Every structure is written in C-alpha cells, then in structure tokens.
C-alpha cells in the first residue's frame, strides 16, 4: 500500500509526539522510585488507560481478531476480556491494597516477605525468561506481521523498527515515560479500533446485517467438549488462572498500579481499566468476524483478518494515521514489558545479589542498560514465534501455562494459610513445569484451560500435604509501608458491582 504525503506526515508526527511527551515528563527523575514507579505519583485515569494500552496490542488486533475469524471460536474469545474485567475487580478489592500497603517495587518482592528470598528469586527468573521468550517476542512479531500484511515490509525490518523505537525512549524515561506514552497510544488505539469497526459494519450493511450473517460466530458460551474454550473452563475453571495471574500477579500489568498516589487512586485506576476492557471485544473481535464475511475467501491465515480489513476499508489519507495507531499499540505494550522486566532484574536480582550497596544513580543506570539488552534479545528471538501454528493469541496463552497455575497457587495459599512454608511455595512453582508439560503431552485432546486447572489443583494438593508435614512455625511479618486505611470505599464497591452486572448482561446478550 502506497503512502500519500498526508499519511507520512500523520505517521511521523504521531511517533515524534509520543517520544517527545515521554521524554519531557520523565526529565526530572532522581532515584529508583522515580524511574521504576514514576515516583508513586500516578492518578487513577492514567493508571486505567495505561493498563489497557499495555494489555491490548497487536497480538490482540492480529491474534484475537484472528480467533474471531475462526468459525469454531468467534466471539467466545471475548471471555479472555470479560473474565479479565472480573479478575481486575478482585485485584482492586483484595490484592492491590495488600501490595500497596507493603510498599513493594515488584510482585516477586512480596514473596520474600511472605516466604523467603529463594522463592522470590525463582519467580523473578521465571518472569524474566517468559517476558523475553514469550510475551515481548509475541508483541514484536505480531506488530511486524501486521506491518507486513498492510505495508509489505519484511518481518525482520518490522521487528527491529518497533523494538528500537519503543525501547529507546523506555531506556531513558522509565515508568513515567511508559505510562504517558500509553495514555496517548491507548487513546489512539481505542479510537482507531472503533473507527475500523464502524467502517466494517457500514461495508457489511449495518448492525442488523452483521448479526444475521454472523450469528454462528456471536456465541460466547461454547459446548462442554469444545477443544479450546469449553464453558466449564471459562466460568468455573482454567480461565480464571491466567486472568488472575495476568492482572494481579504480573509485574508487566501491576507496575503502574504500584506507582499509584495511594490505595484509593490505584483501586479506581484498576476499575477504570476493567470498564474499558468490557468494550474491547467490540473493536477487536467484531472486525475479525466482519473480515470473514467480507473477505473470507482471500484470507488463508486467520491472523491476517484485521490487516486485510484495514487494507480494504481505510480511505486514502488515513493509512498513516492508523499505521501510527497500530505502531503505537505495539510500542505501548513493548515499553511496559521492557520496563517491568528491567525492574525485576534490578530490584530482585542485581540489588540483592550483585550490588547490595549500590547508589540510586547506579541502580537507575543499570536499569537503563538492562532495558536495552532485553530489547536486543527480544528482537533476535521474535522471528521464532512464526513457527507456532495455532495462532499468536493461543501461543501467548498456552505457554504461560507453564508457570501461571503455580504462581496463583503460591499467592493464594500464602494469603489464606499462615502455616504454608517457603519450601511448599518454591517446589510448588517448580512442579508447575513438569505437571503442565506432561498434561499437554499425554492428554492433548482437551482444552489447555483444563490443563491449567488440573495443574493448579495438583499444586494446591502438593502444597497442602507439604504444609501438613512441615508447617511454618512462625507467621511471616509483612512490612507496613503505607499506613493509610485501605477499606474499600463506597465508590469502589459500587463500581465493582456495576462491572459485575455489565459482564453478566454481555454474556446474556451474546449467549
């Protein structure tokens, strides 16, 4: 697709604006709290938009829309968003107050307070490896794939273009640069996605025609024996495990909530993000379904559904604007991942083991160096994602299952049972890998969400037996950094109830 002069101006102007704002807002950083947690100064609306912008990227526009294109899944993939919104309610009400009150920089840090340093370090290593090998690589590949489909660039060129652009301002600016770039790019993402949905509906003949033609793909509740998203796993089983991990125990997402001004601002920010997630399927999955109805005969790979829709529907002059929004969607997730991975390395590995007496200047400098190194490693690894045949979104969800059930079990048991010892937590997380891998290998014909649920239950049983045999004698002392009252306000409670009711209504509408 050829760029007009207006396209080129829109694209370059948007990217320069994002970079300039990111560098400007982070110009006064003085210490590690400024660099890694934005000085704990973030307001609720910034947290909410940044959370969504970091979560939603081209692996959604490519991968989730691709699942919508598929006849056997369609709208059912929306459950990852809607169950995710309910998981965010749990995060706001129960998890976030604990984390903010303890004053942690990273999620693994909490495990040292509850268990020991060995358990904290294990989770830190897990997160670093999976961020680089799975999530960052998928984000880079998905962005490059979209650019290739729309603008005929090579995959390698796209990967390095996205990686260098998003990585370099993250190296300089830290979390403050990340969240403000997310605000700009998140708004562009939502507006651009809504516009594509509108154009697709118009081309198809309106909402009534869309519903009539796509009825078979508009059901969110799939049969019990469905190979990917059976209703039992969605509502009562494995679907909850990746969502609770992703939105509550995942440094990549929770870092902006840890930078909140106070507990109330953090809670409102999480609920604001949950509210936005309820509408995400309309601007991502609907276009995948529309692409099938309009251009299904020319789309061999479902992951190409959204890019094909863009190439057919965008009027002249708007290509550059949407290119910038798509490019920004990838950068908003990439910058968050890089910053979070660097935070984990510096706070959980470098400072405790390599340089315990390091100055604030040394810590920040190390964070910048690590961010750059991780960016290079991810760009080199990203092309490998192309070898997975199940689609990008499934790749992302499937392979995180090697650690998610164990991490959720360790935190849940640690919250609920004071006698759980560090050995139960450490070995519980390690057991996740062989248990989940064995289930995938020996029982391949059931949904991977069932694999997650079975793994979770087995780890819970193991931790219970371990605790009965070797209970912790003295309860762990969790430090209290924030002394403010963290009882949930009436606004937070009412907002949470509203999200629950809205989610139920969406499931009824798309039953």
Secondary structure, 3 states (H helix, E strand, C coil): CCCCHHHHHHHHHHHHHHHHHHHHHCCCCCCHHHHHHHHHCECHHHHHHHHHHHHCCHHHHHHHHHHHHCCCCHHHHHHHHHHHHHHHHHHHHHHHHHHHHHCCCCHHHHHHHHCCHHHHHHHHHHHHHHHHHHHHHHHHHHHHHHHHHHHCCCHHHHHHHHHHHHHHHHHHHHHHHHHHHHHHHHHHHHHHHHHHHHHHHHHHCCHHHHHHHHHHHCCCCECCCCCCCEHHHHHHCCHHHHHHHHHHCCHHHHHHHHCECCHHHHHHHHHHHHHHHHHHHHHHHHHHHHHHHHHHHHCCCHHHHHHHHHHHHCCCCCHHHHHHHHHHHHHHHHHHHHHHHHHHHHHHHHHHHHCCCCCHHHHHHHHHHHHHHHHHHHHHHHHHHHHCCCCHHHHHHHHHCCCHHHHHHHHHHHHHCCCCCHHHHHHHHHHHHHHHHHHHHHCCCCCHHHHHHHHHHHHHHHHHHHHHHCCCCCCCCCCCCCCCCCCCCHHHHHHHHHHHHHHHHHHHHCC
